[in-house]
Amino acid sequence: MLRRHAKSVCVAGLALALAGILALPAQGAMRSELIKPGLCKTTGGGKFVDIPGFPGERIDRRLLTDIRWMRRNFKIFITDGYSTSGVHAPNGEHPIGLALDIIPHPSGGRWKLIGDLAHRFEPKQNRVRPPMRWVGWNGDAGHGRGDHLHLSYMHSDTPPKQPARVVYTRKCPKQAEKPSGSGGGGGGGSGGLAPRKAGAGLTPLEMAQLAPVVVESG
């Protein structure tokens, strides 16, 4: 009986230790690499955080710099970011905090500005420009003027509810980023900014490591 109890304690202790290991940051420090103007690769540092100015909405913190740029230039209002709701594709970007649903801001926003933002990343139907993976706008069911704009970011493959190890954004995350709130996934510092040769794009290996495109229906 004593031996059985000791074995149970040992197993319980091992389980707790394993849980502690799994809870530790798995991605390491955040490291950004400017591939070319308008395209940045960031490895590590993923974390779901509150989006300042949009109560109740969350996102992978590595998108916050892009969001500020959109607010400033296109007067956006975010209606959904990180979400595991059934209205979104379960293998899409909402469940990993790398998608934005956008409408005009009630204060000064216009659908024309939202259209300008959509066309910046998708100048022609299904001709999407990096760092976007998929753009939902006019011509896509459940999206477009009068409904909403959907933006999905390029990233490495990852399961739902887990931040991707690699994310591509328009702007590199600010090194001094200190978002409010906390969430799942690896933490780590903001790391350094590594340059890449001028004019270079994604390498064949980087292209092969991108998660496949998923079309959103909502």
ZAGUBA-188612 format. One record per residue: residue number from 1; residue in one letter; chain; x, y, z of N, C-alpha, C, O in turn. Coordinates in steps of 0.05 Angstrom, whole numbers, padded with zeros to 5 digits. Atoms other than C-alpha are relative to their C-alpha. Layout:
BEGIN
   k r c   n.c1   n.c2   n.c3  ca.c1  ca.c2  ca.c3   c.c1   c.c2   c.c3   o.c1   o.c2   o.c3
 NUM A A      X      Y      Z      X      Y      Z      X      Y      Z      X      Y      Z
...
//
This chain:
BEGIN
   k r c   n.c1   n.c2   n.c3  ca.c1  ca.c2  ca.c3   c.c1   c.c2   c.c3   o.c1   o.c2   o.c3
   1 M A  00017 -00024  00000  00000  00000  00000  00018  00025  00000  00012  00044 -00014
   2 L A -00018 -00023 -00001  00057  00047  00018  00014  00004 -00026  00018  00027 -00035
   3 R A -00014 -00002  00026  00093  00030 -00046 -00018  00011 -00021 -00009  00027 -00038
   4 R A  00020 -00010  00020  00030  00043 -00087 -00004  00030  00004 -00005  00045 -00016
   5 H A  00004 -00029 -00005  00021  00111 -00053  00024  00016 -00009  00022  00037 -00021
   6 A A -00025 -00014  00009  00094  00130 -00066  00000  00002 -00030  00009  00022 -00041
   7 K A  00001 -00001  00029  00085  00111 -00139 -00019  00021 -00011 -00014  00035 -00030
   8 S A  00020 -00020  00008  00022  00154 -00144  00011  00028  00003  00007  00045 -00014
   9 V A -00011 -00026 -00005  00058  00213 -00114  00021  00007 -00021  00023  00029 -00031
  10 C A -00021 -00004  00020  00116  00203 -00162 -00012  00008 -00027 -00003  00026 -00041
  11 V A  00013 -00005  00026  00069  00201 -00223 -00012  00028  00000 -00010  00043 -00019
  12 A A  00013 -00026 -00002  00031  00263 -00198  00022  00022 -00002  00017  00042 -00016
  13 G A -00021 -00020  00001  00097  00300 -00188  00011  00003 -00028  00017  00025 -00037
  14 L A -00010  00000  00028  00120  00281 -00259 -00020  00016 -00017 -00011  00031 -00035
  15 A A  00021 -00014  00016  00054  00306 -00288  00001  00030  00005 -00001  00046 -00014
  16 L A -00002 -00029 -00006  00061  00373 -00252  00025  00012 -00013  00024  00034 -00023
  17 A A -00024 -00010  00012  00132  00380 -00276 -00003  00004 -00030  00006  00024 -00041
  18 L A  00005 -00001  00028  00112  00365 -00347 -00018  00023 -00007 -00013  00037 -00027
  19 A A  00018 -00022  00004  00055  00415 -00343  00015  00026  00002  00010  00045 -00013
  20 G A -00016 -00024 -00003  00104  00467 -00319  00018  00005 -00024  00021  00028 -00032
  21 I A -00016 -00003  00023  00150  00454 -00377 -00016  00009 -00024 -00007  00027 -00039
  22 L A  00017 -00008  00022  00093  00459 -00427 -00010  00029  00002 -00015  00042 -00018
  23 A A  00009 -00027 -00004  00072  00525 -00396  00021  00021 -00005  00015  00044 -00008
  24 L A -00021 -00019  00005  00140  00556 -00408 -00001  00010 -00028 -00011 -00004 -00046
  25 P A -00001 -00011  00028  00151  00601 -00469  00014 -00020 -00018  00037 -00028 -00013
  26 A A -00012  00020  00018  00164  00554 -00527  00012  00012 -00024  00026 -00001 -00040
  27 Q A -00009 -00013  00024  00181  00605 -00580  00026  00015  00003  00039  00021 -00017
  28 G A -00025 -00015 -00004  00240  00641 -00549 -00005  00030 -00005 -00027  00039 -00008
  29 A A  00001 -00028  00004  00256  00714 -00559 -00010  00008 -00028 -00006 -00007 -00047
  30 M A  00010 -00010  00026  00222  00754 -00614  00024  00011 -00016  00039  00028 -00007
  31 R A -00021 -00010  00018  00269  00766 -00673 -00013  00007 -00027 -00026 -00009 -00039
  32 S A  00012 -00010  00025  00248  00808 -00733  00022  00004 -00021  00044  00012 -00015
  33 E A -00018 -00004  00023  00280  00811 -00802 -00015  00015 -00022 -00036  00005 -00032
  34 L A  00013 -00016  00021  00262  00865 -00852  00008 -00012 -00027  00031 -00009 -00036
  35 I A -00006  00013  00026  00257  00827 -00918  00002  00021 -00022  00021  00020 -00038
  36 K A -00001 -00023  00019  00241  00889 -00959 -00021  00020  00010 -00037  00013  00028
  37 P A  00020 -00019 -00009  00200  00952 -00950 -00029 -00011 -00002 -00037 -00020 -00024
  38 G A  00027  00010  00000  00130  00931 -00930 -00003 -00029  00006 -00025 -00041  00004
  39 L A  00001  00029 -00007  00148  00860 -00910  00021 -00007  00021  00045 -00004  00016
  40 C A -00017  00007 -00022  00177  00837 -00844 -00006 -00029  00009 -00029 -00037  00011
  41 K A  00003  00027 -00011  00189  00766 -00818  00007  00001  00030  00029  00010  00037
  42 T A -00006  00001 -00029  00184  00756 -00743 -00003 -00029  00010 -00023 -00042  00005
  43 T A -00001  00027 -00012  00203  00691 -00708 -00001  00002  00030  00014  00017  00042
  44 G A  00002  00001 -00029  00182  00676 -00637 -00016  00024  00011 -00023  00043 -00003
  45 G A  00012 -00022 -00014  00149  00721 -00586 -00030  00002 -00002 -00042  00022  00006
  46 G A  00029 -00001  00004  00077  00704 -00604 -00015 -00001  00026 -00008 -00016  00044
  47 K A  00016 -00001 -00024  00025  00721 -00552 -00027  00014 -00006 -00027  00034 -00020
  48 F A  00026 -00013  00005 -00050  00737 -00553 -00004  00022  00021 -00002  00017  00045
  49 V A  00003 -00023 -00017 -00062  00806 -00524 -00024  00017 -00007 -00035  00014 -00029
  50 D A  00022 -00019  00006 -00116  00860 -00519  00009  00019 -00022  00033  00027 -00023
  51 I A -00006 -00020  00021 -00120  00908 -00578 -00007  00027  00012 -00031  00032  00017
  52 P A  00007 -00026 -00012 -00115  00979 -00550 -00020  00015 -00018 -00017  00017 -00042
  53 G A  00020 -00015  00014 -00176  01020 -00568 -00024 -00017 -00010 -00043 -00006 -00020
  54 F A  00022  00018  00009 -00220  00959 -00584 -00006 -00019  00023  00003 -00042  00022
  55 P A  00006  00016 -00023 -00248  00932 -00518 -00011 -00027 -00008 -00029 -00029 -00024
  56 G A  00010  00027  00005 -00259  00857 -00519  00014 -00014 -00023  00010 -00038 -00027
  57 E A -00013  00012  00023 -00216  00845 -00581  00029 -00006  00007  00042  00009  00021
  58 R A -00028  00009 -00005 -00150  00807 -00579  00013 -00008 -00026  00000 -00012 -00047
  59 I A -00015  00006  00024 -00095  00792 -00629  00028 -00010  00008  00036 -00006  00031
  60 D A -00029  00005 -00005 -00024  00764 -00634  00014  00026  00001  00011  00044 -00016
  61 R A -00012 -00026 -00005  00018  00820 -00607  00018  00010 -00022  00023  00034 -00025
  62 R A -00018 -00008  00021  00063  00819 -00668 -00015  00016 -00022 -00002  00027 -00040
  63 L A  00016 -00015  00019  00006  00852 -00708 -00006  00028  00010 -00016  00045 -00006
  64 L A  00009 -00025 -00012 -00002  00912 -00662  00012  00024 -00015 -00002  00045 -00018
  65 T A -00012 -00022  00015  00046  00957 -00702 -00015  00005 -00026 -00020  00028 -00033
  66 D A  00016 -00003  00024  00008  00943 -00766 -00027  00012  00006 -00037  00028 -00009
  67 I A  00027 -00010 -00007 -00058  00957 -00731  00001  00030  00005 -00017  00045 -00003
  68 R A -00002 -00029 -00005 -00034  01025 -00708  00003  00015 -00027 -00008  00037 -00030
  69 W A -00003 -00012  00027 -00013  01040 -00780 -00027  00002 -00014 -00034  00022 -00027
  70 M A  00027  00001  00013 -00083  01020 -00805 -00019  00021  00013 -00034  00034 -00001
  71 R A  00017 -00020 -00014 -00118  01062 -00752  00007  00028 -00009 -00011  00045 -00014
  72 R A -00009 -00027  00006 -00077  01123 -00769 -00006  00007 -00029 -00013  00030 -00035
  73 N A  00003 -00007  00028 -00083  01118 -00845 -00026 -00008 -00013 -00034  00004 -00033
  74 F A  00025  00009  00013 -00149  01083 -00858 -00024  00001  00019 -00046 -00008  00011
  75 K A  00023 -00004 -00018 -00193  01099 -00797 -00016 -00026  00004 -00040 -00026  00000
  76 I A  00013  00026 -00002 -00209  01026 -00784 -00013 -00004  00028 -00006  00009  00047
  77 F A  00012  00010 -00025 -00253  00994 -00731  00000 -00030 -00001 -00010 -00042 -00020
  78 I A -00003  00029  00000 -00238  00922 -00712 -00024 -00013  00014 -00029 -00007  00037
  79 T A  00023  00014 -00011 -00299  00878 -00701  00007 -00029  00010 -00008 -00040  00025
  80 D A -00009  00026 -00009 -00260  00813 -00691  00029 -00005 -00006  00039  00004 -00027
  81 G A -00028  00006  00003 -00189  00789 -00682  00003 -00030  00007 -00006 -00047 -00007
  82 Y A -00002  00027 -00010 -00169  00727 -00643 -00027 -00010  00008 -00041  00002  00025
  83 S A  00026  00010 -00006 -00231  00684 -00640 -00002 -00030 -00007  00009 -00038 -00028
  84 T A  00005  00029  00005 -00251  00610 -00635 -00029 -00005 -00006 -00039 -00027 -00005
  85 S A  00028  00003  00006 -00323  00624 -00654 -00004 -00017 -00025  00012 -00017 -00043
  86 G A  00007  00018  00023 -00356  00575 -00702 -00006  00015 -00025 -00008  00002 -00046
  87 V A  00006 -00015  00025 -00371  00631 -00751  00025  00002 -00017  00023  00009 -00041
  88 H A -00026 -00002  00014 -00297  00630 -00771  00010 -00028 -00008  00004 -00048  00006
  89 A A -00012  00025  00008 -00258  00575 -00808  00018 -00010  00023  00035  00005  00033
  90 P A -00015  00010 -00023 -00229  00530 -00753  00030 -00003 -00006  00046 -00003  00013
  91 N A -00028  00002  00007 -00164  00523 -00791  00010  00026 -00014  00031  00026 -00028
  92 G A -00008 -00026  00011 -00160  00597 -00811  00016  00015  00020  00029  00004  00038
  93 E A -00018 -00017 -00016 -00126  00656 -00778 -00013  00012  00025  00001  00020  00043
  94 H A  00012 -00010 -00024 -00178  00679 -00728  00007 -00017  00025  00013 -00005  00046
  95 P A -00006  00016 -00024 -00165  00620 -00681  00030  00000  00008  00037 -00011  00029
  96 I A -00028 -00003 -00008 -00090  00637 -00681  00008  00029  00003  00031  00036  00004
  97 G A -00005 -00028 -00005 -00097  00712 -00673  00014  00015 -00022  00028  00034 -00018
  98 L A -00013 -00013  00023 -00073  00730 -00743 -00019  00009 -00022 -00012  00010 -00045
  99 A A  00020 -00010  00018 -00137  00755 -00775 -00014  00024  00012 -00017  00025  00036
 100 L A  00015 -00024 -00008 -00175  00821 -00772 -00025  00002 -00017 -00024  00000 -00041
 101 D A  00024 -00008  00014 -00247  00836 -00789 -00004  00030  00005 -00003  00039  00028
 102 I A -00002 -00029 -00001 -00252  00910 -00805 -00024  00014 -00013 -00033  00006 -00034
 103 I A  00020 -00018  00011 -00305  00963 -00816  00009  00029  00004  00029  00033  00018
 104 P A -00008 -00028 -00005 -00301  01040 -00818 -00004  00007  00029 -00023 -00001  00042
 105 H A  00002 -00010 -00028 -00289  01073 -00751 -00024  00019  00001 -00028  00036 -00016
 106 P A  00023 -00018 -00002 -00352  01108 -00726  00007  00029  00000 -00009  00047 -00007
 107 S A -00009 -00028 -00001 -00311  01171 -00717  00019  00005 -00023  00043  00002 -00021
 108 G A -00016 -00008  00022 -00286  01193 -00785  00007 -00022 -00020  00020 -00016 -00040
 109 G A -00005  00022  00019 -00283  01125 -00820 -00019  00000 -00023 -00041  00010 -00021
 110 R A  00016  00002  00024 -00309  01113 -00890  00006 -00026 -00015  00028 -00037 -00013
 111 W A -00004  00025  00015 -00319  01052 -00934  00021  00004 -00021  00034 -00015 -00029
 112 K A -00021 -00005  00021 -00275  01085 -00987  00028 -00006  00012  00044 -00018 -00002
 113 L A -00026  00005 -00013 -00217  01083 -00938  00005 -00030  00004  00027 -00040  00001
 114 I A -00002  00029 -00004 -00231  01010 -00922  00006 -00014 -00027  00022 -00032 -00028
 115 G A -00006  00010  00027 -00232  00996 -00997  00028  00005 -00009  00041 -00012 -00021
 116 D A -00028 -00006  00006 -00165  01031 -01005  00019 -00020  00014  00038 -00028  00002
 117 L A -00017  00019 -00015 -00136  00986 -00951 -00002 -00028 -00013  00019 -00041 -00016
 118 A A  00003  00026  00013 -00165  00924 -00984  00016 -00002 -00026  00030 -00022 -00031
 119 H A -00013  00000  00026 -00137  00943 -01052  00031  00003  00002  00045 -00005 -00016
 120 R A -00029 -00001 -00004 -00068  00957 -01023  00011 -00029  00001  00033 -00034 -00009
 121 F A -00010  00028 -00003 -00062  00882 -01007 -00012 -00019 -00021 -00003 -00041 -00024
 122 E A  00012  00017  00021 -00107  00855 -01063 -00009  00019 -00022 -00033  00025 -00025
 123 P A  00007 -00019  00021 -00104  00902 -01123 -00019 -00011 -00021 -00035  00003 -00033
 124 K A  00018  00014  00017 -00140  00850 -01165 -00010 -00025  00015  00004 -00036  00032
 125 Q A  00012  00023 -00013 -00187  00794 -01144  00019 -00024  00000  00029 -00033 -00021
 126 N A -00017  00024 -00004 -00146  00735 -01116  00030  00005 -00007  00044 -00015 -00011
 127 R A -00029 -00006  00004 -00079  00771 -01129  00009  00014  00025  00013  00038  00026
 128 V A -00006 -00011 -00026 -00059  00780 -01057  00030  00006  00003  00047 -00010 -00005
 129 R A -00028 -00008 -00005  00004  00816 -01037  00008 -00006  00029 -00008 -00003  00047
 130 P A -00010  00004 -00027  00047  00797 -00977  00000  00027  00015  00003  00048  00003
 131 P A  00000  00024 -00017  00043  00799 -00919 -00027 -00014  00004 -00030 -00031  00021
 132 M A  00026  00012 -00004 -00029  00780 -00928 -00001 -00028 -00013  00011 -00033 -00034
 133 R A  00004  00028  00010 -00049  00707 -00938 -00026 -00002 -00016 -00027 -00015 -00036
 134 W A  00026 -00001  00014 -00121  00720 -00958 -00014  00026  00008 -00013  00035  00031
 135 V A  00015 -00025 -00004 -00163  00783 -00966 -00029 -00005 -00008 -00035 -00014 -00030
 136 G A  00029  00002  00006 -00239  00781 -00961 -00012  00027 -00005 -00015  00043  00014
 137 W A  00012 -00026  00008 -00271  00839 -00998 -00020 -00004 -00021 -00031 -00026 -00024
 138 N A  00020  00002  00021 -00317  00853 -01056  00005 -00024 -00018  00028 -00028 -00028
 139 G A -00003  00024  00017 -00329  00789 -01095  00003 -00025  00017  00001 -00047  00006
 140 D A -00002  00023 -00018 -00320  00744 -01034 -00025 -00002  00017 -00033  00018  00030
 141 A A  00025  00003 -00015 -00382  00716 -01001  00003  00008  00029  00022  00000  00042
 142 G A  00000 -00009 -00028 -00399  00749 -00935  00020  00022  00006  00024  00029  00030
 143 H A -00020 -00022 -00004 -00347  00804 -00945 -00005  00022 -00020 -00020  00019 -00039
 144 G A  00001 -00022  00019 -00340  00871 -00979 -00013  00025  00012 -00020  00026  00035
 145 R A  00011 -00026 -00008 -00366  00942 -00976 -00028 -00004  00011 -00045 -00017 -00001
 146 G A  00025  00002 -00014 -00424  00948 -00928 -00002 -00024  00018 -00020 -00026  00035
 147 D A -00001  00023 -00018 -00405  00883 -00893  00025  00002  00017  00024  00013  00038
 148 H A -00025 -00004 -00014 -00332  00879 -00872  00023 -00009 -00018  00020 -00024 -00037
 149 L A -00025  00009  00013 -00260  00871 -00896  00013 -00020  00018  00015 -00016  00042
 150 H A -00015  00021 -00015 -00222  00809 -00875  00028  00000 -00009  00033 -00001 -00033
 151 L A -00029  00002  00006 -00146  00808 -00872  00012 -00023  00016  00010 -00024  00040
 152 S A -00014  00022 -00013 -00108  00744 -00858  00030  00002 -00006  00038  00008 -00029
 153 Y A -00029 -00002  00003 -00032  00745 -00847  00013 -00026 -00007  00004 -00047  00002
 154 M A -00016  00024  00006  00020  00697 -00874  00014 -00009  00025  00022  00007  00042
 155 H A -00012  00011 -00024  00050  00650 -00823  00008 -00029 -00004  00000 -00041 -00024
 156 S A -00007  00029  00000  00081  00582 -00809 -00024 -00015  00011 -00041 -00004  00025
 157 D A  00023  00016 -00009  00033  00525 -00795  00000 -00003  00030  00021 -00005  00043
 158 T A  00004  00002 -00029  00005  00520 -00725 -00028 -00009  00006 -00046 -00002 -00009
 159 P A  00027  00009 -00006 -00055  00488 -00691 -00016  00024  00012 -00005  00043  00021
 160 P A  00017 -00021 -00012 -00115  00531 -00667  00008  00005  00030  00017 -00013  00044
 161 K A -00005 -00009 -00027 -00105  00570 -00602  00030  00001  00007  00037  00006  00030
 162 Q A -00029 -00002 -00004 -00029  00569 -00610  00012  00020 -00019  00009  00017 -00043
 163 P A -00013 -00020  00017  00010  00629 -00636  00020 -00014 -00019  00034 -00032 -00011
 164 A A -00018  00011  00020  00049  00613 -00700  00029  00008  00008  00034  00029  00020
 165 R A -00028 -00006 -00006  00125  00610 -00693  00010  00023 -00017  00024  00040 -00008
 166 V A -00009 -00021  00019  00135  00654 -00755 -00024  00015 -00010 -00044  00003 -00018
 167 V A  00022 -00017  00010  00091  00712 -00775  00013  00022 -00019  00034  00032 -00013
 168 Y A -00008 -00021  00018  00098  00761 -00834 -00019  00024  00003 -00043  00020  00003
 169 T A  00016 -00024 -00003  00074  00833 -00825  00010  00022 -00018  00032  00019 -00031
 170 R A -00009 -00023  00017  00078  00899 -00862  00022  00015  00014  00042  00022  00001
 171 K A -00020 -00014 -00016  00117  00932 -00806  00011 -00019  00021 -00003 -00036  00031
 172 C A -00012  00016 -00021  00166  00899 -00759 -00012  00009  00027 -00014  00033  00032
 173 P A  00010 -00007 -00026  00138  00896 -00688  00020  00018  00015  00044  00014  00013
 174 K A -00017 -00018 -00015  00165  00952 -00645  00014 -00015  00023  00002 -00030  00037
 175 Q A -00015  00014 -00020  00220  00928 -00599 -00008  00007  00028 -00005 -00009  00047
 176 A A  00008 -00009 -00027  00192  00967 -00541 -00029 -00006  00005 -00041  00005  00024
 177 E A  00028  00006 -00003  00122  00938 -00550 -00007 -00011  00027  00005 -00031  00036
 178 K A  00009  00010 -00026  00087  00929 -00483 -00030  00000  00000 -00043  00017  00012
 179 P A  00029  00001  00002  00015  00908 -00499 -00013 -00007  00027  00000 -00019  00044
 180 S A  00015  00007 -00024 -00037  00903 -00445 -00012 -00028 -00003 -00016 -00038 -00025
 181 G A  00012  00026  00000 -00067  00836 -00425  00021 -00021 -00005  00045 -00015 -00010
 182 S A -00018  00023  00004 -00036  00767 -00433 -00016 -00022 -00012 -00041 -00021 -00012
 183 G A  00015  00022  00012 -00053  00702 -00467  00018 -00023 -00005  00041 -00025  00004
 184 G A -00014  00025  00005 -00032  00635 -00493  00024  00004 -00018  00028  00025 -00030
 185 G A -00022  00001  00018  00031  00618 -00530  00026  00010  00013  00026  00019  00036
 186 G A -00026 -00007 -00010  00104  00633 -00522  00003  00030  00003 -00008  00045 -00012
 187 G A -00006 -00028 -00005  00128  00699 -00494  00027  00007 -00011  00032  00005 -00036
 188 G A -00027 -00007  00009  00199  00722 -00497  00002  00029 -00005 -00018  00044 -00007
 189 G A -00005 -00028  00005  00231  00789 -00509 -00006  00008 -00029 -00015 -00009 -00045
 190 S A  00006 -00010  00026  00225  00832 -00570  00024 -00004 -00019  00021  00001 -00043
 191 G A -00022  00009  00016  00294  00812 -00595  00011  00022 -00019  00004  00046 -00016
 192 G A -00013 -00019  00018  00335  00845 -00650 -00013  00001 -00027 -00031 -00015 -00034
 193 L A  00010 -00003  00027  00322  00868 -00721  00023 -00007 -00019  00043  00007 -00020
 194 A A -00021  00009  00018  00363  00831 -00773 -00006  00009 -00028 -00029  00006 -00038
 195 P A  00004 -00010  00028  00372  00861 -00843  00002 -00023 -00020  00013 -00044 -00014
 196 R A -00002  00019  00022  00365  00823 -00909  00009  00015 -00024  00004  00039 -00026
 197 K A -00009 -00014  00023  00397  00839 -00975 -00022  00015 -00015 -00044  00004 -00017
 198 A A  00021 -00017  00013  00360  00894 -01012 -00011 -00014 -00024  00003 -00026 -00040
 199 G A  00014  00012  00023  00308  00869 -01061 -00007 -00029  00002 -00022 -00040 -00014
 200 A A  00005  00028 -00004  00306  00799 -01034 -00029 -00005  00010 -00039  00012  00024
 201 G A  00026  00007 -00010  00239  00765 -01023  00002 -00025  00017  00023 -00031  00028
 202 L A -00001  00025 -00015  00219  00701 -00988  00016 -00021 -00015  00015 -00022 -00040
 203 T A -00016  00021  00013  00266  00643 -01001 -00019 -00023 -00007 -00041 -00024  00004
 204 P A  00017  00023  00006  00238  00578 -01031 -00007 -00016  00025 -00029 -00026  00027
 205 L A  00006  00015 -00025  00244  00545 -00962 -00021  00015  00016 -00039  00002  00027
 206 E A  00020 -00016 -00014  00205  00602 -00930 -00028 -00003 -00012 -00048 -00006  00002
 207 M A  00025  00004  00014  00151  00595 -00983 -00012 -00028  00006 -00036 -00030  00011
 208 A A  00009  00027 -00005  00147  00520 -00971 -00010 -00003  00029 -00027 -00021  00034
 209 Q A  00008  00003 -00028  00139  00531 -00896 -00025  00016  00007 -00034  00015  00030
 210 L A  00025 -00015 -00005  00078  00577 -00903 -00024 -00019  00003 -00025 -00039 -00011
 211 A A  00024  00016 -00003  00012  00549 -00879 -00017  00004 -00025 -00016  00025 -00038
 212 P A  00016 -00003  00024 -00037  00536 -00936 -00022  00021  00003 -00031  00026  00026
 213 V A  00021 -00021 -00001 -00089  00589 -00954 -00027 -00012  00007 -00034 -00034 -00003
 214 V A  00027  00008 -00007 -00157  00582 -00922 -00019  00023 -00005 -00014  00046  00004
 215 V A  00020 -00021  00006 -00217  00621 -00948 -00020  00002  00023 -00031 -00018  00032
 216 E A  00019 -00005 -00021 -00260  00652 -00894 -00028  00004 -00011 -00032  00016 -00032
 217 S A  00028 -00003  00009 -00336  00649 -00899 -00014  00021  00017 -00036  00029  00011
 218 G A  00013 -00019 -00017 -00350  00697 -00842  00019  00020  00011  00011  00038  00027
//
